[in-house]
């Protein structure tokens, strides 16, 4: 008997403070990240109390990134994960950093990321079973179609390959949620505006909180990974806010 299919993932909610129609979402995100590329690392460094880079590196080690592997960092942004990955896989490995934003890729180039590709998660310009591990850092909530993206991840991973997705999910407790909201919705955007003297930076960090607040529940993400053919789908939580999704092809 055929197994019943799970319902499709709900579409991303329209965020009226940022765009008025669902059709405007992709272009809005692209423009927002393009214009804030040069200040993005500075904002994230003090937002994470200068611990974000080390956390990303430690998460890759926990996920099994090793010398000699072929790694794809999807939605690489300014290349933080990709740069650490280059060190971890060494001279015998290879890292491909992929992002739709050319200004973000330019910053990644200045960071020393060697192989950069302009593309989106739903259409990976890579051959089947050519990658040992796929990473994605804090971009899951920006992907237009998670089902298609997860199918693409499964396609390019070799059998037994690993997937690591880092994301922010609001704390479950009311006190934790309210504290996180105060910090990410109010304090961080205000400081971003002061530090960078840019209204776009303030808008970026407001969008950051709004997408975190409206992100898909972890159970839906894990179900979608299972539907895409992944096994050993797991989620761990750090500091009540940072989710690490891992899975095996």
N, C-alpha and C positions, 0 to 999 in steps of 0.2 A: 504494500500500500504506500502511495506517495505520502511523504511527510508534508504537513501544512506549512506553507511559507509564512514567515513572519511578515507583518506589515512593513511597508517601506518606511525608512526613517522620515520623521517629520521634517518639513522644510525649515530652513533657518528663519527665525522670526524677523519681521521687518522692525528696524530700530528707528523710529520717527525722529529721534534727535540727530540722526546721521543721514538717513536717506528715506525717501517716502514710498518707494515701490521695490518689490523683490528684485525686479529686473535691473535696478540700479546698484545692487549690492556689490557685484564683482568689480565694476569700474570704480566704485567708491573706495573699496579696500585697496585696489591697485594704486590709485592716486594718493591715498593717505600714506601708504608705506613708501612710495616714491619720494614724496616731499619731506619725509622725516628720516630718511636713511642716514644722513650724516650726523644726526643727534641721537639716533636710536640707542646706540651702545652706552652713551653717557647717561641717558635716562635710566636704562635698565641696570646699570652698575649701582647707582645709589638706591634705586627702588628695591634691589635685592640685597642691599647692604654689602655689596662687593662679594657676595657668595654664589652668585648665579653661575659663573664660569666653572668654578670647582664642582658645583652640584651636577652640572651637565656632564663633566668628565667622569665623575664618580658613577653616575647613572649608566654611562656607556660601559664602564668596567663591570658593573653589576650585571649588565645585559650580555656580557661575554665578548665584547670587542677585543680582538687579539691581533698580533702581528700577522701580516700576510693576507688579511681579509680584504674583500672588495665591498665597500660600504657606499650606500647612497644616503645622503642627507637631504631629505625632501622638505621644501619650504625652508631653505637654509638661512634666509635673512642675511644678516651681516657676517655669517660664517663662523660663529662661535663654536658650534658643535663640529663643523667640518674641520676647523683648524685643530681642535683637540684630537679628532679622529685620525688626521694625518699622522700625528705623533704616535697614536696607539697602534695603527696598522703598520707603520714603519715603511721602509723603502721597498719591501716586497709586496706591500698592499697597495690599494688604490681607493681614493675617495672622490666621489662625484657630488658636487654641491649644486642643488637645483632650486630655482626660485623664479617666479614670474616677473619680479621687479629688477630691472636693470640697475637702478641706483643702489639697491641692496647688494647686488652681485659685485658692483664696483667697490663697495666697502669691503666685501669679502676678499676681493683681490688684493686690496691694500693690507689686509690681515695676513696674507700669504696663502690663501686657498688657491690651489693650482688649477683644478679642473672644475669649471663652472658652466652651467647650462641654464638657459632661460626657458622654462617650461612649467607646467602645472601638474599637480598630483594625479589628475584624471587622465593625463596623456603623457606617460613617461617615455621619453625617447631612448629606451634601452631594450636590449634583446631579452627574450625569455630566459629565466634561470641563470642570469648573469651576475647576481649580487648575493653576497653572503649575509649582509645585515642592512636593513632599512631603518633609518632614524627620522623622527620628526619632532621638533622642539617647539611647543607652544603655538602650533598653527592649526591644530585639528579643527578648532571652531571657525577657522577662516575658509576651510575647504568647501567648495560649492556642492559636491556630491560625495558623501563618505562611502557609499556603497561602491561607486565606480573607482574611487581612490584605493579602497582596500583591495578590490579585485586587481588593480594595477600593481599594488605592492606584492600580492601573491604571485602575479605573473612573472615579475622580474626576479623574485627570490628563488634561489636554488632549493631543491628539496632539503628540508632540515634547516633552512635559513631562518634568521631571527628578525623580529620586529620590535622596535622600541619607540614608544610614543610618550612624550612628556607633555603634560597639560595641567592647567589650573582648574580646579573644581571647588566651588564655594564650600566652606566647612559645614558639616551637618548641624552642629550645635548653634542655637540662636545667638549666643554670646560671640562665638567664633565668627559667625556670618556677619554680625553687626560691626565687629572690629575690622574685619577684612573689607567690608563695604566702606567704612569710614576712611581707611587707609587708601584703598585703590580708587574709589570713586571721587573722593574729595581732596585728600592730602596730596597724593601723587600727581594728579593733573595740575593742581595749583603750583606745586614745586617745579614741575616740568616747564610750566610757562615762565616762571621766574628765572630758572637756571638757564634755559635756552633762549629766552626772550622771543618765543615763537608761539603763536596761537595754534599752529598746526600740531605742535608737540602736546599742548593741552588737549586738543581734540583727539589725538591719537590715544592718550591715556584714558580719556573718558570712554572712547570706543573699546579700549582694552577691558575696562571693568564691565561695560555693558555686555560684551560677548562672553566674558567669564560668568556673569550672572545668568545669562540665558543659554549656557552650554547644554549640550545633550547629557542626559543622566548617564553615569558610567555603565549601568546595566545595558543601555541601548548601544553604546559603543562596543561593549564586549560581545553582545549578540551579533552585531554587524560583522565583527572580526570572525566569529564562528561561521556565519553565513558565507563569508568570503573564502572559507576553506582553511582557516588557521586553527591550530590546536594549541593546547597548553596556554590558553588565554588567561592572563592574570592581571590584577591591578594591585599595586601597593601605594600607600599614601605616606607622604612626608609632611610634617608640620601642619597637618589637617587641611592642607591646601594644594599641595603638589602631587599629582597623580602620575604614576609610571605604569603604562600599559605595556605588557610584553606578551609575545606570542611566537609560535613556531610554525613555519610553513610545512 
